[in-house]
Amino acid sequence: MTTGNDRIELADPDTYKQGLFERVGDREPLDVCSETPDALRARIDGVSADRLARRPAPGKWSVLEVLGHYLDCEWVFGQRTRAIACDDRPVLVGIDQDRWVATLDHQSGDARELVEDFAALRRVNLRQWRRFDESLFERVGRHAERGDESLGMMRTLIAGHDLHHLAQIDSLLEG
């Protein structure tokens, strides 16, 4: 899976998952997820629109595109979460994230709007996560690329995904 500025290898789903789990470590995944909107706001505060739109190389994502990816994923994660909670072993369809970022033209977006839209969706999704009965975390969906994923696993994967892309933004803004 290409992530614009760096790469997470999806050829080995277990390595992919383990990398995201390691980013979260002992932290409570929903705490990580709760902090992400403010972490994004802090990173873009005072950064020029030109800097946020700068791509480090052809085919690599800008900060704007990473922010758009957060928004796209929050839609997808919300749908997958609900499908696992409510349906019996649903198939979780993968997405072509580069195509989503390009087709939805996040490069032309406004960074603050992208973050606020993401934050609104994240607020809705976190509210749902916190209402789930613990027993639901054992429910499983079948990801088309990564195999079986429980709701409990998904919670940690989302948090790790957040941390991965925060580090990517840090790298883009340092360069």
N, C-alpha and C positions, 0 to 999 in steps of 0.2 A: 504494500500500500504506500503510495507516494504521498508525502505530506508537504509538497511544495518546496520547503527549504531543507529538510532532511528526510531521512527515510526510515520507516519502520518496516521491517521485513515481514511480510504476511505469508511467505512461503512455508514458514513453520508457525502455525497458529499458537502452539504452546509457548514458543519464544516470545511472540508478540504479546500474549497475555502476561507472561512472567515479567516482561519489561515494564508493563503498565502497573502491575501489582507492586513491583519494587519501587516505583516512583511514589506510590501512596505509603508504603511501609506500614507503620503502626497507626497512622492517622485514621480517624473515622472518615470514611468516604463521603458521607453527606456533609460533614464539616468542610472538607475540601471543596465540594461542589458549591456550598453556600458562599465560600470566600471568593470564588472565581470572578463573579461580576465586578466586585470592588478591585480585585487584582488587575483585571483588564482596564478598568477606568484609570487606575493609578499609572499603568504603563503608557497609556496614550495621552494622559494629561500633559498639555503643553507641547506636544510633538506636532510639528507642522504637517499639513495635509500632504505635501510633497514627500516628506520622509516616510509617512505611513503608506504611501502608494509606491515607494521605491522597491523594485524587485532586485534581489541580490544577483540574479543571473537569469538568462532566458529560461522559461519553464519552471522557475522557482516562484513561490508565493511571496507577495508583499504582506506587510502587517494587515492591510485591509482585507486581503484574501484569507488570511488566517482567521480574522474576526468573522468574516462571512462563513467560514467553515464551522466555527463554533455555533453560529446560528443554525446552519443546515443540520448539524449533528444534534442539536437540541430538539429539533423537530423529529428527527429520526429516532433518537433515544426515547423520546416521549412515547412515540407510537410503539416501539419495540417493548418498552416497559409495560404498557397497557396490554399489549397482545400476550405477553408471557403471563401476566397476572390473571387475565380473563379467559384466555383460550387454552385448549389442551395442546401442548407441544407445537406452537405455531412455528412456521418457517419465517425466519428473519432475513429478509432480502438485503443483500449488500448494495452499496451505492458506488458509483464512480465519482469519488469526491472531486477529482480534478475537473470532470465535466460539469458537476454541479457548480463549482466555484466559477468556472468560465461562463457557463450558460446563464447563471443568475447574476453575472457581471458584478461581483463584489468589488472588483477593482475600481469601479466607478461609484461605489457607495461612500457614505459618510461614516467615519469610524465611530463617532459617538452614537449615531442612530443604530448601527450594527450592534454595538455593545448594549444599548438600552433594549433593543428588540430581543437579543439573547437573554438579558437579565429578566425580562418579563416572562419569557418561556421557561427559564430556569426556575423562577419563583413558582410557577404553576406546577412544574414537574416535581420540585422539592416538596411542595405541599402534599402531592400525591404519595411520594415515597414515604413521607412521615406518617401518613394515614394507613399504610399497608400493615396488615397483621404480619408478625414475624414468620408465620407458617408459609406465607407467600414466597419468601426468599428462596425456598427450595424448588419452586416451579421452574420449568426449563423450556426454553425455545431452542430451535435448531437454526443456528446462523449458517447461511448458505456457504460461507467461506471458512468459518472457524469451528463449526460443529456445535455441540450442545453448550448452552450457556444458561446458567441459572440466574434468577433475578438477583440473588445475593452477589453472584460473580459480576453481573452487569453493573451493579452499584459501584464496585471497585474499579472496573474497567473505565467507567465514565470519569471517575475522579482521576485515574491515571492519565487518561486522554487529556483532561484539562491541564494537568501538570506538564505533560509533554509539550503541549502547544504554548503554554506560558513560557517555557524554556526556549521554544522556537522564537517567540516574539522577543524575548530578551536578547537572543543572538542577533536577530534582525536589527534591533535598535542599537546594538553595540557596534555593528559592522559599518 
